[in-house]
Amino acid sequence: MLYKLGQYTQNEAVKRLAICMYRSCGQMIDPFGSQGEQLQQTNFAQHGDMSNVYKLRGGYSEQWTVFWITAHFLHAAAQFTEMGIDLDDIQTKK
C-alpha cells in the first residue's frame, strides 16, 4: 500500500521506503519459510538479574519461530504481484 501511495503521489522516496520495508521482512527467511526470532541488537532481557544493563545482550533464538514476519513478507510480495510489479526488479532496484 505504501508503494501504491508513492505511485499515486509520484513520490519516489515513498516507493523506495516500501521496497526497503519489503526487503527487510524477507531477511533471514530460510528455504522452508521459517524465520527464527528476530535479531536482538539492543540490550534485552525477559527474566533473571537485570540490575546491570551492561551484562544484558541481544541474541538469536531459532526455538521461537515467528511466522508473522514471513507472512508479512509473502503478503507484500502478493501485493506487488497484484500491482504488476516484477519482484526480480524490486530485489535488485536501488
A tleap script that builds the chain and sets N, CA, C and O, in Angstrom:
source leaprc.protein.ff14SB
mol = sequence {
  NMET LEU TYR LYS LEU GLY GLN TYR THR GLN
  ASN GLU ALA VAL LYS ARG LEU ALA ILE CYS
  MET TYR ARG SER CYS GLY GLN MET ILE ASP
  PRO PHE GLY SER GLN GLY GLU GLN LEU GLN
  GLN THR ASN PHE ALA GLN HIE GLY ASP MET
  SER ASN VAL TYR LYS LEU ARG GLY GLY TYR
  SER GLU GLN TRP THR VAL PHE TRP ILE THR
  ALA HIE PHE LEU HIE ALA ALA ALA GLN PHE
  THR GLU MET GLY ILE ASP LEU ASP ASP ILE
  GLN THR LYS CLYS
}
set mol.1.N position { 0.818 -1.192 0.000 }
set mol.1.CA position { 0.000 0.000 0.000 }
set mol.1.C position { 0.864 1.260 0.000 }
set mol.1.O position { 0.514 2.265 -0.618 }
set mol.2.N position { 1.984 1.193 0.694 }
set mol.2.CA position { 2.878 2.343 0.723 }
set mol.2.C position { 3.457 2.595 -0.670 }
set mol.2.O position { 3.589 3.743 -1.095 }
set mol.3.N position { 3.798 1.530 -1.368 }
set mol.3.CA position { 4.310 1.673 -2.728 }
set mol.3.C position { 3.252 2.298 -3.634 }
set mol.3.O position { 3.548 3.172 -4.450 }
set mol.4.N position { 2.013 1.832 -3.473 }
set mol.4.CA position { 0.920 2.371 -4.280 }
set mol.4.C position { 0.726 3.858 -4.001 }
set mol.4.O position { 0.455 4.638 -4.914 }
set mol.5.N position { 0.869 4.249 -2.723 }
set mol.5.CA position { 0.784 5.669 -2.368 }
set mol.5.C position { 1.876 6.455 -3.092 }
set mol.5.O position { 1.626 7.545 -3.606 }
set mol.6.N position { 3.085 5.897 -3.129 }
set mol.6.CA position { 4.179 6.537 -3.851 }
set mol.6.C position { 3.886 6.686 -5.330 }
set mol.6.O position { 4.262 7.682 -5.948 }
set mol.7.N position { 3.206 5.682 -5.903 }
set mol.7.CA position { 2.806 5.782 -7.313 }
set mol.7.C position { 1.782 6.902 -7.507 }
set mol.7.O position { 1.914 7.723 -8.415 }
set mol.8.N position { 0.764 6.928 -6.651 }
set mol.8.CA position { -0.298 7.931 -6.778 }
set mol.8.C position { 0.235 9.350 -6.612 }
set mol.8.O position { -0.185 10.268 -7.317 }
set mol.9.N position { 1.161 9.520 -5.674 }
set mol.9.CA position { 1.675 10.866 -5.388 }
set mol.9.C position { 2.945 11.180 -6.168 }
set mol.9.O position { 3.495 12.275 -6.054 }
set mol.10.N position { 3.406 10.223 -6.956 }
set mol.10.CA position { 4.638 10.350 -7.731 }
set mol.10.C position { 5.818 10.701 -6.828 }
set mol.10.O position { 6.648 11.546 -7.161 }
set mol.11.N position { 5.869 10.033 -5.680 }
set mol.11.CA position { 6.913 10.261 -4.690 }
set mol.11.C position { 7.852 9.062 -4.678 }
set mol.11.O position { 7.519 8.009 -4.135 }
set mol.12.N position { 9.022 9.227 -5.277 }
set mol.12.CA position { 9.988 8.133 -5.381 }
set mol.12.C position { 10.518 7.709 -4.007 }
set mol.12.O position { 10.816 6.533 -3.799 }
set mol.13.N position { 10.637 8.649 -3.077 }
set mol.13.CA position { 11.129 8.316 -1.739 }
set mol.13.C position { 10.184 7.344 -1.027 }
set mol.13.O position { 10.640 6.433 -0.336 }
set mol.14.N position { 8.885 7.532 -1.191 }
set mol.14.CA position { 7.900 6.647 -0.567 }
set mol.14.C position { 7.978 5.263 -1.204 }
set mol.14.O position { 7.882 4.251 -0.509 }
set mol.15.N position { 8.150 5.219 -2.506 }
set mol.15.CA position { 8.288 3.932 -3.184 }
set mol.15.C position { 9.548 3.204 -2.728 }
set mol.15.O position { 9.520 1.991 -2.519 }
set mol.16.N position { 10.654 3.932 -2.573 }
set mol.16.CA position { 11.895 3.315 -2.099 }
set mol.16.C position { 11.738 2.802 -0.667 }
set mol.16.O position { 12.279 1.753 -0.317 }
set mol.17.N position { 10.999 3.542 0.155 }
set mol.17.CA position { 10.751 3.104 1.527 }
set mol.17.C position { 9.968 1.791 1.537 }
set mol.17.O position { 10.279 0.886 2.312 }
set mol.18.N position { 8.962 1.687 0.685 }
set mol.18.CA position { 8.165 0.457 0.601 }
set mol.18.C position { 9.042 -0.721 0.190 }
set mol.18.O position { 8.900 -1.816 0.734 }
set mol.19.N position { 9.936 -0.509 -0.756 }
set mol.19.CA position { 10.834 -1.575 -1.200 }
set mol.19.C position { 11.782 -1.965 -0.076 }
set mol.19.O position { 12.049 -3.149 0.131 }
set mol.20.N position { 12.291 -0.979 0.650 }
set mol.20.CA position { 13.176 -1.258 1.786 }
set mol.20.C position { 12.450 -2.083 2.849 }
set mol.20.O position { 13.023 -3.023 3.400 }
set mol.21.N position { 11.202 -1.741 3.138 }
set mol.21.CA position { 10.421 -2.481 4.127 }
set mol.21.C position { 10.194 -3.915 3.656 }
set mol.21.O position { 10.265 -4.853 4.449 }
set mol.22.N position { 9.923 -4.077 2.375 }
set mol.22.CA position { 9.709 -5.412 1.811 }
set mol.22.C position { 10.968 -6.266 1.950 }
set mol.22.O position { 10.903 -7.412 2.395 }
set mol.23.N position { 12.098 -5.708 1.570 }
set mol.23.CA position { 13.361 -6.445 1.670 }
set mol.23.C position { 13.666 -6.819 3.118 }
set mol.23.O position { 14.112 -7.932 3.397 }
set mol.24.N position { 13.425 -5.894 4.029 }
set mol.24.CA position { 13.718 -6.137 5.444 }
set mol.24.C position { 12.910 -7.303 5.990 }
set mol.24.O position { 13.431 -8.111 6.758 }
set mol.25.N position { 11.644 -7.399 5.603 }
set mol.25.CA position { 10.797 -8.505 6.075 }
set mol.25.C position { 11.286 -9.844 5.560 }
set mol.25.O position { 11.055 -10.871 6.198 }
set mol.26.N position { 11.960 -9.854 4.415 }
set mol.26.CA position { 12.402 -11.108 3.818 }
set mol.26.C position { 13.762 -11.586 4.282 }
set mol.26.O position { 14.189 -12.682 3.917 }
set mol.27.N position { 14.446 -10.792 5.075 }
set mol.27.CA position { 15.768 -11.198 5.531 }
set mol.27.C position { 15.675 -12.379 6.485 }
set mol.27.O position { 14.782 -12.442 7.330 }
set mol.28.N position { 16.584 -13.291 6.345 }
set mol.28.CA position { 16.756 -14.442 7.228 }
set mol.28.C position { 15.639 -15.468 7.177 }
set mol.28.O position { 15.559 -16.315 8.067 }
set mol.29.N position { 14.766 -15.429 6.165 }
set mol.29.CA position { 13.766 -16.478 5.998 }
set mol.29.C position { 14.474 -17.664 5.346 }
set mol.29.O position { 15.109 -17.522 4.301 }
set mol.30.N position { 14.359 -18.826 5.969 }
set mol.30.CA position { 15.049 -19.993 5.427 }
set mol.30.C position { 14.267 -20.584 4.247 }
set mol.30.O position { 13.142 -20.159 3.986 }
set mol.31.N position { 14.846 -21.557 3.532 }
set mol.31.CA position { 14.180 -22.107 2.352 }
set mol.31.C position { 12.817 -22.735 2.631 }
set mol.31.O position { 12.037 -22.956 1.705 }
set mol.32.N position { 12.523 -23.027 3.902 }
set mol.32.CA position { 11.249 -23.650 4.241 }
set mol.32.C position { 10.207 -22.625 4.690 }
set mol.32.O position { 9.094 -22.995 5.064 }
set mol.33.N position { 10.570 -21.322 4.655 }
set mol.33.CA position { 9.626 -20.272 5.027 }
set mol.33.C position { 9.645 -19.912 6.497 }
set mol.33.O position { 8.800 -19.142 6.954 }
set mol.34.N position { 10.592 -20.453 7.248 }
set mol.34.CA position { 10.673 -20.188 8.676 }
set mol.34.C position { 11.672 -19.066 8.943 }
set mol.34.O position { 12.680 -18.929 8.251 }
set mol.35.N position { 11.373 -18.285 9.943 }
set mol.35.CA position { 12.326 -17.282 10.397 }
set mol.35.C position { 12.320 -17.293 11.913 }
set mol.35.O position { 11.284 -17.070 12.539 }
set mol.36.N position { 13.458 -17.546 12.491 }
set mol.36.CA position { 13.543 -17.546 13.947 }
set mol.36.C position { 13.306 -16.158 14.495 }
set mol.36.O position { 13.152 -15.197 13.741 }
set mol.37.N position { 13.278 -16.058 15.809 }
set mol.37.CA position { 13.076 -14.768 16.456 }
set mol.37.C position { 14.057 -13.750 15.886 }
set mol.37.O position { 15.234 -14.044 15.679 }
set mol.38.N position { 13.551 -12.564 15.643 }
set mol.38.CA position { 14.386 -11.538 15.031 }
set mol.38.C position { 15.642 -11.281 15.856 }
set mol.38.O position { 15.674 -11.504 17.067 }
set mol.39.N position { 16.659 -10.813 15.175 }
set mol.39.CA position { 17.891 -10.477 15.879 }
set mol.39.C position { 17.609 -9.405 16.917 }
set mol.39.O position { 16.862 -8.461 16.661 }
set mol.40.N position { 18.195 -9.551 18.058 }
set mol.40.CA position { 18.038 -8.568 19.127 }
set mol.40.C position { 19.348 -7.803 19.210 }
set mol.40.O position { 20.318 -8.292 19.787 }
set mol.41.N position { 19.382 -6.616 18.643 }
set mol.41.CA position { 20.632 -5.888 18.559 }
set mol.41.C position { 20.762 -4.831 19.657 }
set mol.41.O position { 21.643 -3.974 19.590 }
set mol.42.N position { 19.902 -4.886 20.650 }
set mol.42.CA position { 19.983 -3.956 21.755 }
set mol.42.C position { 20.032 -4.752 23.052 }
set mol.42.O position { 19.807 -5.963 23.051 }
set mol.43.N position { 20.325 -4.074 24.154 }
set mol.43.CA position { 20.281 -4.753 25.452 }
set mol.43.C position { 18.872 -5.277 25.659 }
set mol.43.O position { 17.903 -4.544 25.461 }
set mol.44.N position { 18.745 -6.542 26.057 }
set mol.44.CA position { 17.437 -7.163 26.128 }
set mol.44.C position { 17.442 -8.286 27.151 }
set mol.44.O position { 18.386 -9.075 27.200 }
set mol.45.N position { 16.421 -8.365 27.952 }
set mol.45.CA position { 16.244 -9.488 28.868 }
set mol.45.C position { 14.781 -9.585 29.259 }
set mol.45.O position { 14.079 -8.575 29.313 }
set mol.46.N position { 14.320 -10.795 29.531 }
set mol.46.CA position { 12.946 -11.004 29.974 }
set mol.46.C position { 12.884 -11.589 31.374 }
set mol.46.O position { 11.818 -11.590 31.989 }
set mol.47.N position { 13.992 -12.082 31.889 }
set mol.47.CA position { 13.996 -12.689 33.210 }
set mol.47.C position { 15.420 -12.690 33.761 }
set mol.47.O position { 16.365 -12.337 33.056 }
set mol.48.N position { 15.565 -13.078 34.990 }
set mol.48.CA position { 16.884 -13.151 35.614 }
set mol.48.C position { 17.304 -11.802 36.192 }
set mol.48.O position { 16.495 -10.881 36.302 }
set mol.49.N position { 18.559 -11.703 36.551 }
set mol.49.CA position { 19.101 -10.483 37.149 }
set mol.49.C position { 19.274 -9.412 36.081 }
set mol.49.O position { 20.149 -9.518 35.221 }
set mol.50.N position { 18.445 -8.390 36.137 }
set mol.50.CA position { 18.507 -7.308 35.156 }
set mol.50.C position { 19.027 -6.014 35.785 }
set mol.50.O position { 18.818 -4.930 35.240 }
set mol.51.N position { 19.714 -6.130 36.945 }
set mol.51.CA position { 20.154 -4.935 37.656 }
set mol.51.C position { 21.319 -4.234 36.963 }
set mol.51.O position { 21.514 -3.035 37.159 }
set mol.52.N position { 22.095 -4.956 36.160 }
set mol.52.CA position { 23.217 -4.352 35.459 }
set mol.52.C position { 22.970 -4.450 33.960 }
set mol.52.O position { 23.145 -5.514 33.366 }
set mol.53.N position { 22.566 -3.343 33.351 }
set mol.53.CA position { 22.216 -3.361 31.925 }
set mol.53.C position { 23.411 -3.665 31.037 }
set mol.53.O position { 23.230 -4.033 29.877 }
set mol.54.N position { 24.626 -3.521 31.550 }
set mol.54.CA position { 25.811 -3.805 30.739 }
set mol.54.C position { 26.067 -5.305 30.596 }
set mol.54.O position { 26.878 -5.727 29.772 }
set mol.55.N position { 25.378 -6.099 31.395 }
set mol.55.CA position { 25.503 -7.559 31.277 }
set mol.55.C position { 24.426 -8.143 30.362 }
set mol.55.O position { 24.477 -9.325 30.024 }
set mol.56.N position { 23.472 -7.338 29.966 }
set mol.56.CA position { 22.425 -7.807 29.061 }
set mol.56.C position { 22.951 -7.720 27.641 }
set mol.56.O position { 23.762 -6.847 27.330 }
set mol.57.N position { 22.506 -8.601 26.792 }
set mol.57.CA position { 22.892 -8.506 25.391 }
set mol.57.C position { 21.853 -9.188 24.533 }
set mol.57.O position { 21.060 -9.998 25.013 }
set mol.58.N position { 21.867 -8.856 23.277 }
set mol.58.CA position { 20.930 -9.463 22.338 }
set mol.58.C position { 21.369 -10.851 21.953 }
set mol.58.O position { 22.365 -11.361 22.465 }
set mol.59.N position { 20.644 -11.452 21.070 }
set mol.59.CA position { 20.973 -12.798 20.623 }
set mol.59.C position { 20.039 -13.209 19.500 }
set mol.59.O position { 19.420 -12.367 18.850 }
set mol.60.N position { 19.948 -14.490 19.284 }
set mol.60.CA position { 19.081 -15.030 18.241 }
set mol.60.C position { 18.543 -16.357 18.742 }
set mol.60.O position { 19.288 -17.167 19.292 }
set mol.61.N position { 17.275 -16.576 18.559 }
set mol.61.CA position { 16.667 -17.812 19.027 }
set mol.61.C position { 15.891 -18.474 17.899 }
set mol.61.O position { 14.896 -17.927 17.424 }
set mol.62.N position { 16.337 -19.638 17.472 }
set mol.62.CA position { 15.615 -20.392 16.446 }
set mol.62.C position { 14.485 -21.201 17.071 }
set mol.62.O position { 13.593 -21.671 16.366 }
set mol.63.N position { 14.521 -21.367 18.404 }
set mol.63.CA position { 13.483 -22.153 19.071 }
set mol.63.C position { 12.123 -21.469 19.017 }
set mol.63.O position { 11.090 -22.139 19.019 }
set mol.64.N position { 12.117 -20.145 18.969 }
set mol.64.CA position { 10.853 -19.412 18.927 }
set mol.64.C position { 10.677 -18.881 17.513 }
set mol.64.O position { 11.138 -17.785 17.196 }
set mol.65.N position { 10.024 -19.642 16.681 }
set mol.65.CA position { 9.846 -19.257 15.286 }
set mol.65.C position { 8.616 -18.369 15.163 }
set mol.65.O position { 7.509 -18.744 15.549 }
set mol.66.N position { 8.839 -17.201 14.624 }
set mol.66.CA position { 7.734 -16.254 14.462 }
set mol.66.C position { 7.366 -16.176 12.981 }
set mol.66.O position { 8.101 -15.609 12.173 }
set mol.67.N position { 6.247 -16.741 12.655 }
set mol.67.CA position { 5.838 -16.799 11.254 }
set mol.67.C position { 5.179 -15.518 10.774 }
set mol.67.O position { 4.950 -15.361 9.575 }
set mol.68.N position { 4.863 -14.585 11.694 }
set mol.68.CA position { 4.211 -13.354 11.253 }
set mol.68.C position { 5.121 -12.534 10.354 }
set mol.68.O position { 4.636 -11.832 9.468 }
set mol.69.N position { 6.445 -12.609 10.565 }
set mol.69.CA position { 7.358 -11.861 9.702 }
set mol.69.C position { 7.311 -12.442 8.291 }
set mol.69.O position { 7.244 -11.703 7.309 }
set mol.70.N position { 7.347 -13.770 8.199 }
set mol.70.CA position { 7.241 -14.432 6.902 }
set mol.70.C position { 5.908 -14.104 6.240 }
set mol.70.O position { 5.852 -13.865 5.034 }
set mol.71.N position { 4.839 -14.092 7.025 }
set mol.71.CA position { 3.511 -13.775 6.479 }
set mol.71.C position { 3.475 -12.360 5.919 }
set mol.71.O position { 2.906 -12.138 4.849 }
set mol.72.N position { 4.071 -11.398 6.621 }
set mol.72.CA position { 4.118 -10.020 6.114 }
set mol.72.C position { 4.886 -9.956 4.799 }
set mol.72.O position { 4.472 -9.272 3.863 }
set mol.73.N position { 6.000 -10.668 4.732 }
set mol.73.CA position { 6.811 -10.678 3.518 }
set mol.73.C position { 6.029 -11.252 2.339 }
set mol.73.O position { 6.015 -10.676 1.251 }
set mol.74.N position { 5.379 -12.393 2.566 }
set mol.74.CA position { 4.622 -13.019 1.489 }
set mol.74.C position { 3.419 -12.181 1.080 }
set mol.74.O position { 3.081 -12.120 -0.102 }
set mol.75.N position { 2.772 -11.536 2.043 }
set mol.75.CA position { 1.641 -10.668 1.730 }
set mol.75.C position { 2.103 -9.478 0.886 }
set mol.75.O position { 1.438 -9.103 -0.080 }
set mol.76.N position { 3.236 -8.889 1.250 }
set mol.76.CA position { 3.777 -7.783 0.463 }
set mol.76.C position { 4.129 -8.231 -0.948 }
set mol.76.O position { 3.878 -7.512 -1.915 }
set mol.77.N position { 4.715 -9.427 -1.065 }
set mol.77.CA position { 5.052 -9.962 -2.392 }
set mol.77.C position { 3.791 -10.134 -3.230 }
set mol.77.O position { 3.786 -9.828 -4.423 }
set mol.78.N position { 2.725 -10.621 -2.607 }
set mol.78.CA position { 1.458 -10.791 -3.333 }
set mol.78.C position { 0.906 -9.439 -3.779 }
set mol.78.O position { 0.387 -9.320 -4.889 }
set mol.79.N position { 1.014 -8.428 -2.933 }
set mol.79.CA position { 0.524 -7.098 -3.307 }
set mol.79.C position { 1.322 -6.519 -4.470 }
set mol.79.O position { 0.744 -5.943 -5.392 }
set mol.80.N position { 2.653 -6.669 -4.432 }
set mol.80.CA position { 3.468 -6.194 -5.555 }
set mol.80.C position { 3.072 -6.917 -6.836 }
set mol.80.O position { 2.981 -6.298 -7.896 }
set mol.81.N position { 2.836 -8.229 -6.745 }
set mol.81.CA position { 2.437 -9.005 -7.913 }
set mol.81.C position { 1.094 -8.514 -8.448 }
set mol.81.O position { 0.922 -8.383 -9.660 }
set mol.82.N position { 0.140 -8.242 -7.555 }
set mol.82.CA position { -1.164 -7.726 -7.978 }
set mol.82.C position { -1.038 -6.375 -8.678 }
set mol.82.O position { -1.826 -6.062 -9.570 }
set mol.83.N position { -0.055 -5.580 -8.278 }
set mol.83.CA position { 0.153 -4.269 -8.904 }
set mol.83.C position { 0.921 -4.381 -10.214 }
set mol.83.O position { 1.132 -3.385 -10.906 }
set mol.84.N position { 1.342 -5.611 -10.555 }
set mol.84.CA position { 2.071 -5.812 -11.801 }
set mol.84.C position { 3.540 -5.431 -11.705 }
set mol.84.O position { 4.179 -5.164 -12.722 }
set mol.85.N position { 4.083 -5.401 -10.485 }
set mol.85.CA position { 5.475 -5.039 -10.279 }
set mol.85.C position { 6.302 -6.312 -10.221 }
set mol.85.O position { 5.995 -7.232 -9.463 }
set mol.86.N position { 7.354 -6.356 -11.031 }
set mol.86.CA position { 8.212 -7.537 -11.113 }
set mol.86.C position { 9.054 -7.645 -9.845 }
set mol.86.O position { 9.834 -6.744 -9.538 }
set mol.87.N position { 8.899 -8.740 -9.111 }
set mol.87.CA position { 9.629 -8.918 -7.858 }
set mol.87.C position { 11.137 -8.997 -8.075 }
set mol.87.O position { 11.907 -8.612 -7.195 }
set mol.88.N position { 11.567 -9.490 -9.230 }
set mol.88.CA position { 13.005 -9.522 -9.522 }
set mol.88.C position { 13.566 -8.114 -9.610 }
set mol.88.O position { 14.694 -7.867 -9.184 }
set mol.89.N position { 12.783 -7.182 -10.164 }
set mol.89.CA position { 13.228 -5.788 -10.241 }
set mol.89.C position { 13.340 -5.175 -8.853 }
set mol.89.O position { 14.259 -4.400 -8.586 }
set mol.90.N position { 12.406 -5.519 -7.966 }
set mol.90.CA position { 12.416 -4.975 -6.625 }
set mol.90.C position { 13.640 -5.442 -5.843 }
set mol.90.O position { 14.236 -4.679 -5.083 }
set mol.91.N position { 14.004 -6.701 -6.039 }
set mol.91.CA position { 15.142 -7.247 -5.293 }
set mol.91.C position { 16.453 -6.598 -5.710 }
set mol.91.O position { 17.390 -6.539 -4.914 }
set mol.92.N position { 16.536 -6.114 -6.933 }
set mol.92.CA position { 17.796 -5.537 -7.418 }
set mol.92.C position { 17.751 -4.028 -7.517 }
set mol.92.O position { 18.796 -3.401 -7.698 }
set mol.93.N position { 16.583 -3.422 -7.407 }
set mol.93.CA position { 16.429 -1.965 -7.546 }
set mol.93.C position { 17.073 -1.252 -6.374 }
set mol.93.O position { 16.927 -1.675 -5.227 }
set mol.94.N position { 17.779 -0.184 -6.654 }
set mol.94.CA position { 18.420 0.599 -5.594 }
set mol.94.C position { 17.553 1.766 -5.176 }
set mol.94.O position { 17.936 2.534 -4.294 }
savepdb mol mol.pdb
quit
